[in-house]
Amino acid sequence: MLTAAGLRHATTTRYCLRTPAGSAPFSVEARTAISGVEGDAGRVAFAGQVHGAGVVHAAGGGRLGEADVIVTTTAGQPLAVVTADCLPIVLYDPARPALALAHVGWRGTVKGATRAAVEALIALGADPSRILAAIGPSIGPCCYEVDRVVIDPLVAAFGPVDRWAVPHSDGKWMLDLWAANEAQLAASGVARANVHNARLCTSCRTHLFHSYRRGSRGRLVTLAQMPSAY
Ligand SMILES: [Zn+2]
């Protein structure tokens, strides 16, 4: 979605590679697939995802510790996150240039991971008005039924969440994590016109994607790579 701005990024489907839950995201199999994207898969930077809002900076490949946001200004640097229902969010300022990749579920939403990603880019010299955002395949409001365990922390963090959560049945809501994170992007200064949401629900499309909620053991890999020359 951000390719027009010169950014290479993609999310795998369930057919691209088998990335079992709990494994290192870059098995030999995954490395082979990623090599087909561009360059040496060993250069891909990734983190141990912990459903938080921590940020790590990548200036080379490999595992960077525990974090759910990875940022870079290094030419040609590829970043990756793994998901299965959580939101993979790509953020890019083509003028700086600077790139961030975030893994955001409901816990990350509560902790402000998306806002943290924008702020990390701003700290690197990005201008939020220039930042382009892409939200990859993830669970949609059509399928994301939650209870108070999820709603209460959201209300504690953001106040009333009627705009994102629709009462569904007794003690249950349908939660729109896309809208919650689009709101976080807007509040961080990212223009709504610059936010591209594929609106591909992983739970609706289990023929294409892994969905944790639908019992899939696999994971999707979202990759984004800084341009090699700018
Ligand atoms: Zn759905």
Boltz pocket constraint, residues with backbone or C-beta under 6 A from the ligand:
constraints:
  - pocket:
      binder: B
      contacts: [[A, 139], [A, 140], [A, 141], [A, 142], [A, 143], [A, 144], [A, 201], [A, 202], [A, 203], [A, 204], [A, 205]]
      max_distance: 6.0
